[in-house]
Amino acid sequence: ITARTLGKPPTGQPNNFSSIPNITFITVEWSAPDLWKRNGIITHYSIEWGENGNLTTFNYPVTNPTFNTTDDQRYTFRGLKPNTEHIFNIAAVNINGTGPVLNGTSTTLEEVPGPVKNLMKTASTDNSVTISWDSPESSDGYNSVTYTINHGVLNTTGQAVTTEYTETEINGLGPGITYYVTVTAVTTGGNGKEEDLIFFTNEQAPIRSVDASTIKTIWNGNSLNISWEPLTLHEARGFPVYYIYLNDSSGPVKR
């Protein structure tokens, strides 16, 4: 009678767990157990994975397995929820059974946030303004949001700062100058849509009046169409409102 003793399952766990998370998928990488702990050819890996309390198991085959196979292994888990921790328990398997488990976790990235809401100037002096906004619409897809704020003189390259609050004070400004500010919500998933606002600190009297040579009038029956070349924001030193005075038999009438 010829008898053969049974071999042993792997006595070493896989090595070098790492992950590359994205918003809805995670790529997991690992390598084979140490050679002297395989106890034979690793044919596949048993992977238990999922969210805490809801794990499933599947077998990941090794391509062209040999005793000396040391290639790093990689698998991408798709269709995942954003901003969610996932558990990965990976064990090497040979013909004799399953070895010890390599444990790892990885969290999907947060969703890209939407734009901020209600961006506005809430207070100002000649040299500063306070800007506020509301957070993007809430979502389970992210826990926290930071904001990138860029401001400067209109049509120039501005200065960027970051805050976790929904209000900021901008200093070092001047009266009657046209400024802009942009606010962008940011998560680990990326940048949301930029929202912008044009503002003045405190408005000043316009530099000049409307150029009379640009005023045009056209009669149309009983109506009068009037047009003119508007002041630029720089010339207006504020957001201009135009008043039209018409003379009739009772005197000037403001429109």
Backbone bond lengths (Angstrom), bond angles and torsions (degrees), N, CA, C in turn:
res aa  C-N    CA-C-N  psi(-1)  N-CA   C-N-CA  omega(-1)  CA-C   N-CA-C  phi
1 I - - - 1.461 - - 1.521 107.98 -
2 T 1.305 113.98 131.04 1.458 119.75 176.76 1.520 108.49 -107.94
3 A 1.310 116.89 129.80 1.468 121.00 -179.49 1.521 109.27 -128.88
4 R 1.310 114.73 149.64 1.457 120.58 177.77 1.533 108.26 -126.80
5 T 1.314 114.71 131.27 1.463 117.39 177.04 1.522 109.18 -70.74
6 L 1.318 115.32 148.64 1.446 120.54 179.52 1.518 110.63 -71.07
7 G 1.328 115.60 143.61 1.453 119.76 174.58 1.523 110.81 -75.83
8 K 1.296 115.71 179.78 1.450 120.84 -176.83 1.531 110.21 -112.47
9 P 1.311 116.14 150.17 1.468 119.24 170.40 1.523 109.27 -64.41
10 P 1.294 117.48 169.20 1.469 119.17 175.63 1.533 110.66 -56.86
11 T 1.314 115.16 139.37 1.472 119.00 177.06 1.526 112.07 -103.55
12 G 1.304 116.42 1.25 1.464 120.63 177.34 1.522 110.94 -121.43
13 Q 1.298 115.77 145.50 1.464 120.43 177.10 1.521 110.04 -81.78
14 P 1.330 117.60 160.56 1.468 119.20 172.79 1.525 110.80 -58.32
15 N 1.316 116.35 163.22 1.458 121.99 -176.84 1.532 111.67 -116.28
16 N 1.328 114.42 163.66 1.462 123.34 163.78 1.525 114.38 59.63
17 F 1.330 115.82 51.39 1.463 118.69 175.42 1.528 109.70 -64.98
18 S 1.325 115.50 134.81 1.463 121.16 172.38 1.517 108.28 -150.89
19 S 1.311 116.23 163.21 1.458 119.69 -178.80 1.518 110.29 -145.45
20 I 1.339 114.58 153.99 1.463 122.35 175.39 1.532 106.23 -125.14
21 P 1.322 117.34 97.58 1.465 119.26 -177.10 1.520 112.46 -82.89
22 N 1.315 114.80 150.82 1.453 122.69 170.48 1.516 106.81 -131.27
23 I 1.331 117.77 -167.54 1.457 119.41 -175.74 1.521 111.81 -71.75
24 T 1.339 117.86 -42.66 1.468 120.98 -177.26 1.526 113.22 -124.06
25 F 1.319 118.24 11.30 1.463 119.95 175.56 1.520 110.03 -151.83
26 I 1.332 114.61 158.72 1.462 122.22 177.77 1.523 108.16 -133.97
27 T 1.321 116.70 129.22 1.459 121.13 172.50 1.528 108.18 -98.15
28 V 1.343 115.39 123.07 1.462 122.05 -177.69 1.527 109.00 -107.70
29 E 1.320 116.57 137.53 1.463 121.94 178.93 1.529 109.87 -127.37
30 W 1.313 116.23 147.78 1.458 121.92 176.16 1.532 108.16 -159.43
31 S 1.322 116.80 170.06 1.462 120.56 177.25 1.525 109.48 -127.64
32 A 1.320 115.43 168.48 1.468 121.65 -173.95 1.535 111.13 -66.68
33 P 1.338 117.29 159.29 1.472 119.75 172.72 1.531 110.19 -59.76
34 D 1.311 115.93 162.26 1.462 119.69 174.14 1.526 109.76 -53.55
35 L 1.330 116.72 144.73 1.458 121.87 -171.69 1.531 112.44 -55.43
36 W 1.331 118.34 -42.63 1.461 121.53 -175.74 1.530 113.18 -77.07
37 K 1.340 115.67 -3.39 1.462 119.61 179.03 1.536 112.89 -109.19
38 R 1.341 115.61 7.75 1.469 118.13 -178.02 1.528 112.34 -84.97
39 N 1.317 116.17 -32.76 1.473 121.26 179.56 1.522 112.23 56.60
40 G 1.309 114.52 40.09 1.455 119.53 179.89 1.521 110.35 132.25
41 I 1.315 114.27 -168.95 1.462 120.49 -177.96 1.529 109.45 -85.40
42 I 1.323 116.30 129.65 1.464 121.14 174.77 1.523 107.70 -77.73
43 T 1.321 115.77 114.94 1.470 120.66 -176.76 1.525 112.48 -91.00
44 H 1.312 115.54 -32.35 1.465 118.79 178.93 1.523 108.84 -164.25
45 Y 1.310 114.96 176.61 1.461 121.64 176.76 1.525 109.41 -121.15
46 S 1.295 115.37 137.45 1.463 121.17 174.01 1.530 107.45 -93.58
47 I 1.328 116.13 121.04 1.463 120.89 -175.69 1.526 109.21 -119.38
48 E 1.308 114.72 117.73 1.456 121.27 172.58 1.528 106.76 -102.13
49 W 1.326 117.02 126.97 1.455 118.35 -173.39 1.520 110.74 -151.56
50 G 1.312 115.33 164.47 1.460 121.73 176.46 1.511 111.11 140.35
51 E 1.311 115.11 -171.95 1.459 120.76 175.17 1.522 109.14 -77.51
52 N 1.309 116.51 156.23 1.456 121.19 -178.49 1.522 110.73 -55.52
53 G 1.349 115.95 125.83 1.455 121.03 -179.58 1.513 113.85 86.94
54 N 1.313 118.20 -1.32 1.470 120.83 -179.41 1.526 108.84 -143.87
55 L 1.344 115.30 68.81 1.462 121.29 -175.68 1.521 111.05 -101.04
56 T 1.298 115.25 145.57 1.461 122.15 173.80 1.525 108.49 -126.47
57 T 1.324 116.95 161.82 1.467 122.04 -176.34 1.524 109.85 -125.56
58 F 1.320 116.12 139.19 1.460 120.21 171.45 1.518 108.65 -144.80
59 N 1.329 116.29 162.03 1.458 122.45 -179.54 1.528 110.07 -100.81
60 Y 1.321 114.80 126.93 1.449 120.76 179.42 1.526 108.09 -104.53
61 P 1.346 118.69 111.88 1.465 120.29 -174.83 1.524 112.66 -75.09
62 V 1.328 115.65 150.19 1.457 122.43 173.90 1.518 108.32 -92.59
63 T 1.323 118.07 128.51 1.454 122.34 179.80 1.529 109.79 -75.87
64 N 1.337 116.60 127.21 1.465 122.72 179.06 1.527 112.24 48.93
65 P 1.332 117.48 59.68 1.471 119.39 -175.69 1.525 112.39 -66.62
66 T 1.320 116.65 138.25 1.461 123.32 171.59 1.523 107.03 -137.65
67 F 1.313 116.73 168.57 1.465 121.31 -177.81 1.530 110.57 -61.61
68 N 1.327 116.54 -31.70 1.462 120.05 -175.26 1.533 113.46 -96.25
69 T 1.335 116.62 9.16 1.460 118.64 -178.00 1.535 110.62 -59.79
70 T 1.305 116.03 120.24 1.469 120.04 179.40 1.523 111.43 -127.06
71 D 1.331 116.01 8.10 1.462 118.61 -177.06 1.526 111.09 -59.48
72 D 1.332 114.65 142.14 1.455 118.76 172.30 1.526 109.03 -64.82
73 Q 1.317 114.77 143.43 1.452 120.91 179.13 1.524 108.96 -104.72
74 R 1.319 116.32 152.97 1.471 120.75 -177.20 1.525 109.17 -149.37
75 Y 1.332 114.15 137.87 1.461 118.96 175.82 1.531 108.26 -148.32
76 T 1.345 115.46 141.22 1.465 121.04 179.89 1.520 110.01 -108.31
77 F 1.314 115.62 123.86 1.457 123.21 177.65 1.522 107.67 -97.02
78 R 1.324 116.83 121.08 1.460 120.98 -172.78 1.530 111.66 -114.14
79 G 1.324 114.21 171.28 1.454 120.17 177.46 1.515 113.22 70.78
80 L 1.320 117.45 33.00 1.459 121.82 -176.42 1.529 110.87 -94.04
81 K 1.329 115.31 160.62 1.449 120.57 176.53 1.529 109.93 -80.89
82 P 1.326 117.33 141.02 1.471 119.21 176.76 1.526 111.59 -63.92
83 N 1.319 114.32 152.68 1.460 121.89 172.33 1.527 112.00 54.73
84 T 1.327 116.28 45.02 1.463 121.61 -176.92 1.527 109.68 -132.89
85 E 1.329 115.83 133.24 1.468 119.50 177.60 1.519 110.01 -78.33
86 H 1.325 115.86 136.74 1.458 122.46 177.58 1.529 109.40 -123.02
87 I 1.313 114.90 143.99 1.462 123.17 -178.22 1.529 108.90 -102.94
88 F 1.322 116.37 140.51 1.465 121.72 177.97 1.528 108.36 -133.70
89 N 1.320 116.71 116.07 1.465 123.38 176.58 1.531 107.58 -114.11
90 I 1.322 116.81 113.39 1.465 121.62 -171.31 1.523 109.56 -118.52
91 A 1.338 116.44 128.29 1.464 121.99 179.17 1.519 109.82 -130.05
92 A 1.352 116.31 139.03 1.462 121.34 176.06 1.533 109.71 -80.18
93 V 1.340 115.80 146.62 1.468 121.26 -178.00 1.530 108.78 -129.36
94 N 1.361 116.44 130.99 1.462 120.82 168.54 1.533 108.16 -116.90
95 I 1.320 117.77 -171.65 1.470 119.28 -175.39 1.524 112.35 -67.72
96 N 1.306 117.79 -12.82 1.461 120.93 -178.00 1.527 113.48 -97.93
97 G 1.329 116.87 -9.70 1.455 117.25 178.63 1.520 113.08 144.93
98 T 1.300 113.45 -165.84 1.467 122.03 -172.96 1.520 110.63 -107.64
99 G 1.327 116.05 135.92 1.458 121.56 -179.16 1.517 113.15 -88.82
100 P 1.321 117.07 -174.01 1.462 121.68 -179.92 1.537 111.50 -67.24
101 V 1.311 113.32 161.43 1.462 120.80 -169.18 1.528 111.55 -97.41
102 L 1.321 114.88 138.13 1.455 123.27 167.98 1.524 107.54 -95.35
103 N 1.331 117.05 121.96 1.461 121.45 -177.53 1.521 110.58 -101.22
104 G 1.316 115.63 138.40 1.462 120.94 176.22 1.514 110.91 -150.91
105 T 1.306 115.71 157.01 1.458 121.36 174.91 1.524 109.02 -133.93
106 S 1.322 114.87 155.59 1.453 120.55 176.56 1.525 107.97 -156.12
107 T 1.322 116.05 143.99 1.462 121.48 -177.48 1.523 110.10 -114.31
108 T 1.322 116.09 128.42 1.458 119.94 176.22 1.535 109.84 -62.25
109 L 1.313 115.32 153.82 1.454 120.28 -179.63 1.529 110.73 -70.59
110 E 1.320 114.94 160.13 1.458 119.89 176.40 1.528 110.35 -72.09
111 E 1.326 115.79 158.22 1.446 120.34 175.00 1.528 110.68 -65.37
112 V 1.332 115.58 154.95 1.460 119.75 170.85 1.534 107.33 -70.28
113 P 1.328 118.05 127.30 1.458 118.86 -176.17 1.521 112.14 -74.17
114 G 1.322 115.53 162.45 1.451 120.51 172.64 1.520 110.69 -80.25
115 P 1.325 117.86 -176.40 1.467 120.73 178.58 1.525 110.99 -72.72
116 V 1.327 115.70 155.22 1.462 119.66 173.55 1.523 108.42 -68.30
117 K 1.335 115.95 161.01 1.460 121.68 -177.48 1.528 109.79 -114.03
118 N 1.327 115.15 150.70 1.469 122.27 169.16 1.527 113.39 54.78
119 L 1.320 116.02 48.04 1.462 120.96 176.20 1.527 109.19 -69.06
120 M 1.347 118.35 125.30 1.463 120.91 -175.48 1.523 111.54 -157.34
121 K 1.332 114.37 160.78 1.456 121.96 171.16 1.522 107.47 -88.09
122 T 1.316 116.66 126.34 1.462 119.83 -176.61 1.520 113.16 -109.91
123 A 1.330 118.94 -16.98 1.456 121.84 177.89 1.524 107.85 -161.05
124 S 1.358 115.86 156.19 1.462 118.50 179.12 1.512 110.64 -159.51
125 T 1.322 114.62 155.00 1.457 123.85 166.74 1.518 106.26 -125.78
126 D 1.334 117.75 -173.52 1.462 118.90 176.61 1.518 112.36 -64.34
127 N 1.344 116.98 -24.09 1.466 120.31 -172.03 1.527 114.44 -121.80
128 S 1.320 118.66 5.27 1.465 119.76 -178.73 1.520 109.84 -156.07
129 V 1.335 114.72 159.95 1.468 121.15 172.57 1.521 108.34 -138.30
130 T 1.308 114.80 156.30 1.460 121.40 169.67 1.520 107.61 -111.82
131 I 1.329 115.29 126.18 1.465 122.76 -179.72 1.521 108.25 -112.29
132 S 1.329 117.03 135.70 1.460 120.06 177.02 1.524 109.89 -133.27
133 W 1.319 115.35 163.62 1.460 121.94 179.45 1.523 108.38 -159.64
134 D 1.318 115.46 167.35 1.459 121.46 175.29 1.520 109.33 -102.64
135 S 1.327 115.84 150.27 1.470 121.00 179.65 1.523 110.70 -62.91
136 P 1.338 117.85 157.33 1.462 120.13 172.11 1.527 110.10 -58.33
137 E 1.312 115.99 161.52 1.454 120.00 178.54 1.525 109.52 -54.77
138 S 1.324 115.67 134.70 1.465 120.48 -174.27 1.521 110.88 -65.46
139 S 1.329 115.25 153.76 1.456 121.83 -178.30 1.512 109.06 -157.43
140 D 1.323 115.92 148.57 1.455 119.36 173.34 1.525 110.96 -71.03
141 G 1.342 116.16 -6.80 1.458 120.01 -175.60 1.501 114.73 -77.63
142 Y 1.338 118.57 -4.17 1.452 119.56 174.41 1.519 110.07 -156.24
143 N 1.334 114.90 151.35 1.460 121.20 -178.95 1.514 112.21 -93.27
144 S 1.311 116.14 -42.72 1.458 120.14 -174.28 1.519 109.38 -140.27
145 V 1.322 114.36 150.85 1.456 121.65 -179.16 1.522 108.72 -128.12
146 T 1.314 117.11 136.86 1.453 121.00 167.86 1.526 108.23 -109.46
147 Y 1.316 115.74 167.48 1.458 120.14 -175.06 1.530 109.27 -129.49
148 T 1.315 115.30 131.10 1.456 121.75 173.15 1.523 108.45 -98.29
149 I 1.319 115.71 122.07 1.466 122.28 -176.23 1.522 108.16 -113.83
150 N 1.319 115.78 125.42 1.459 120.63 178.47 1.525 107.57 -122.03
151 H 1.323 117.88 130.95 1.460 119.79 -179.75 1.516 110.32 -143.52
152 G 1.325 115.59 157.26 1.452 121.05 178.10 1.510 110.42 177.39
153 V 1.332 116.13 -179.07 1.458 121.34 173.64 1.521 107.98 -67.54
154 L 1.329 116.36 140.21 1.464 120.48 -177.51 1.519 111.32 -52.22
155 N 1.341 115.82 136.21 1.470 124.18 178.52 1.528 113.11 70.05
156 T 1.331 117.11 24.02 1.463 120.74 172.83 1.527 108.64 -127.55
157 T 1.329 115.66 168.07 1.456 120.81 175.07 1.525 109.00 -78.31
158 G 1.322 116.62 130.64 1.451 120.09 -172.97 1.513 113.89 -98.54
159 Q 1.328 114.66 -171.02 1.454 123.11 177.56 1.517 108.86 -109.90
160 A 1.331 116.82 139.38 1.463 121.52 -177.05 1.521 110.77 -110.90
161 V 1.319 116.11 137.91 1.462 122.87 173.31 1.520 107.76 -135.46
162 T 1.328 116.09 163.62 1.462 121.70 -179.55 1.519 109.22 -124.84
163 T 1.337 115.72 141.05 1.458 120.81 177.96 1.519 109.48 -145.86
164 E 1.330 115.48 157.98 1.464 120.17 174.62 1.529 111.17 -100.49
165 Y 1.336 116.31 -0.91 1.459 121.37 -178.11 1.529 110.92 -97.12
166 T 1.336 116.82 168.04 1.460 121.54 -179.80 1.525 111.10 -106.04
167 E 1.307 116.14 30.29 1.463 122.45 176.27 1.515 108.19 -155.52
168 T 1.318 116.23 144.65 1.454 119.31 177.18 1.519 109.68 -149.14
169 E 1.315 116.20 149.03 1.460 121.89 175.42 1.518 108.74 -106.65
170 I 1.320 115.57 130.38 1.461 121.57 179.78 1.519 107.72 -110.33
171 N 1.323 116.77 122.52 1.460 122.35 -175.89 1.529 110.96 -112.24
172 G 1.322 115.42 175.44 1.458 120.71 177.03 1.511 113.57 74.88
173 L 1.334 117.73 27.75 1.458 121.95 -178.88 1.522 109.78 -99.47
174 G 1.320 116.24 -179.12 1.456 121.01 178.58 1.517 110.94 -134.97
175 P 1.324 118.07 153.88 1.469 120.94 -178.86 1.523 112.02 -72.07
176 G 1.332 115.45 148.83 1.452 121.19 174.82 1.509 114.94 69.12
177 I 1.335 118.51 15.15 1.470 123.05 179.77 1.525 108.60 -108.72
178 T 1.328 116.06 139.06 1.460 120.88 -178.93 1.517 110.07 -83.42
179 Y 1.322 116.67 120.18 1.456 122.60 178.64 1.527 110.18 -117.44
180 Y 1.323 114.46 163.41 1.459 120.10 172.22 1.517 108.74 -130.65
181 V 1.309 116.16 156.66 1.457 121.62 171.40 1.524 107.70 -140.70
182 T 1.329 116.75 140.20 1.462 121.82 172.67 1.523 107.85 -121.05
183 V 1.316 115.81 143.69 1.461 121.66 178.11 1.523 107.98 -128.45
184 T 1.334 116.11 128.81 1.459 122.63 -178.90 1.518 109.42 -126.97
185 A 1.323 117.21 126.68 1.460 121.54 175.14 1.531 109.07 -79.49
186 V 1.335 116.26 140.85 1.465 121.68 -175.06 1.528 109.93 -133.85
187 T 1.345 116.62 134.24 1.461 122.65 170.05 1.522 108.29 -127.91
188 T 1.337 116.83 -177.28 1.465 119.34 177.22 1.524 111.41 -65.59
189 G 1.341 117.05 -18.72 1.466 120.37 178.82 1.510 114.02 -81.14
190 G 1.339 117.99 -16.06 1.452 120.06 179.17 1.518 112.27 140.41
191 N 1.326 114.99 -168.61 1.461 122.64 -177.27 1.516 110.76 -97.89
192 G 1.342 115.54 138.46 1.450 120.14 174.44 1.524 111.43 -79.69
193 K 1.318 115.59 -174.87 1.461 121.05 178.85 1.522 109.92 -72.15
194 E 1.303 115.69 136.99 1.463 122.39 -178.71 1.527 110.49 -75.69
195 E 1.325 116.05 133.67 1.457 121.99 172.55 1.525 108.89 -110.63
196 D 1.344 117.55 141.94 1.457 119.66 -175.04 1.520 111.35 -129.27
197 L 1.332 114.98 158.42 1.460 123.01 -179.21 1.516 108.10 -146.69
198 I 1.344 116.63 133.00 1.455 122.44 172.29 1.525 107.29 -99.49
199 F 1.336 116.57 135.85 1.456 118.53 -175.26 1.529 111.09 -150.69
200 F 1.325 114.40 163.82 1.451 123.54 168.76 1.524 106.97 -118.19
201 T 1.336 116.40 160.18 1.468 118.18 171.32 1.524 106.86 -72.04
202 N 1.313 117.70 -87.12 1.458 122.14 168.55 1.521 108.28 -113.65
203 E 1.318 116.45 131.97 1.454 119.97 -177.58 1.529 110.52 -69.28
204 Q 1.331 114.76 149.41 1.453 122.30 178.84 1.534 109.65 -118.02
205 A 1.339 115.62 169.08 1.466 118.99 175.59 1.529 109.29 -63.94
206 P 1.336 118.49 143.99 1.471 120.50 179.95 1.522 112.18 -58.35
207 I 1.322 114.64 151.38 1.455 120.55 177.76 1.527 110.78 -66.13
208 R 1.327 117.50 -34.59 1.460 120.84 -177.22 1.522 109.42 -148.48
209 S 1.307 115.17 170.06 1.464 121.38 174.45 1.525 109.54 -90.10
210 V 1.316 115.70 174.08 1.463 119.95 174.55 1.524 108.55 -63.44
211 D 1.317 116.31 135.78 1.465 121.82 178.59 1.529 108.24 -68.48
212 A 1.340 116.49 116.04 1.468 120.83 -176.06 1.523 111.95 -60.39
213 S 1.353 116.35 -26.71 1.468 118.53 -177.63 1.524 112.18 -70.76
214 T 1.346 116.95 -14.15 1.468 119.83 -179.96 1.524 112.27 -94.63
215 I 1.331 117.54 -4.48 1.472 120.28 -178.61 1.525 109.37 -78.02
216 K 1.315 115.90 128.38 1.462 121.81 -179.76 1.527 108.09 -126.51
217 T 1.314 115.96 139.74 1.468 121.53 178.33 1.522 109.31 -126.21
218 I 1.312 115.84 139.90 1.456 121.72 178.11 1.526 107.71 -135.65
219 W 1.335 116.18 120.86 1.457 120.61 175.43 1.516 109.21 -80.95
220 N 1.317 115.91 138.25 1.468 121.67 177.75 1.529 107.15 -138.06
221 G 1.315 114.85 84.80 1.461 118.97 -176.08 1.518 110.30 67.78
222 N 1.315 115.38 -118.15 1.460 120.43 179.78 1.528 112.99 -94.43
223 S 1.310 117.45 8.36 1.468 120.89 -179.51 1.520 110.88 -117.16
224 L 1.315 115.32 155.39 1.460 122.06 -179.83 1.522 108.41 -126.05
225 N 1.331 115.79 119.91 1.467 121.44 176.06 1.526 108.95 -94.17
226 I 1.340 115.34 127.71 1.455 121.12 -179.18 1.522 109.14 -122.85
227 S 1.322 117.52 132.96 1.467 122.30 176.80 1.513 109.39 -135.09
228 W 1.334 116.18 157.84 1.461 121.93 179.05 1.531 108.94 -158.20
229 E 1.314 115.63 165.51 1.459 120.96 177.32 1.522 108.51 -85.24
230 P 1.337 118.18 117.98 1.466 119.90 -175.89 1.527 111.65 -72.27
231 L 1.303 115.39 159.55 1.458 120.95 173.49 1.529 109.49 -73.20
232 T 1.305 116.23 148.80 1.463 119.14 170.31 1.523 108.59 -72.29
233 L 1.311 116.39 163.32 1.464 119.56 176.95 1.524 111.36 -60.76
234 H 1.328 116.05 -35.42 1.464 119.73 177.46 1.524 110.51 -62.86
235 E 1.350 116.50 -42.32 1.463 120.26 179.89 1.521 111.86 -71.37
236 A 1.332 115.48 -36.40 1.472 119.48 -177.60 1.529 111.71 -74.95
237 R 1.342 116.77 -27.55 1.468 122.48 -177.13 1.534 111.83 55.12
238 G 1.299 113.65 34.81 1.462 122.82 -179.22 1.511 107.96 165.43
239 F 1.316 117.09 -176.40 1.459 120.90 177.64 1.526 107.80 -90.23
240 P 1.336 117.37 110.08 1.466 119.66 -168.98 1.530 112.95 -75.09
241 V 1.312 114.32 146.38 1.456 123.70 168.59 1.522 106.34 -121.12
242 Y 1.325 117.62 131.27 1.453 121.65 -175.76 1.532 109.61 -104.57
243 Y 1.316 115.90 133.11 1.460 122.17 175.78 1.531 109.11 -110.75
244 I 1.304 116.04 135.53 1.464 122.61 -179.52 1.528 108.06 -113.58
245 Y 1.311 117.22 127.75 1.457 122.30 178.95 1.529 108.79 -109.98
246 L 1.308 115.99 123.06 1.457 121.97 177.12 1.528 108.70 -111.91
247 N 1.308 116.71 139.80 1.462 121.66 177.09 1.529 110.00 -98.50
248 D 1.309 116.05 127.39 1.453 120.66 170.12 1.524 108.56 -127.89
249 S 1.308 116.98 -166.26 1.468 119.58 -175.40 1.510 113.05 -63.22
250 S 1.326 117.69 -22.97 1.453 120.34 -179.91 1.532 113.65 -94.31
251 G 1.329 117.30 -0.27 1.453 120.92 178.99 1.525 111.62 112.73
252 P 1.344 116.77 -174.11 1.484 120.57 -179.07 1.521 112.54 -63.27
253 V 1.326 115.34 140.00 1.459 122.46 177.40 1.520 108.00 -126.11
254 K 1.372 116.63 124.94 1.469 120.43 -179.96 1.513 109.51 -83.72
255 R 1.315 116.14 134.15 1.478 122.54 179.94 1.518 110.26 -111.70
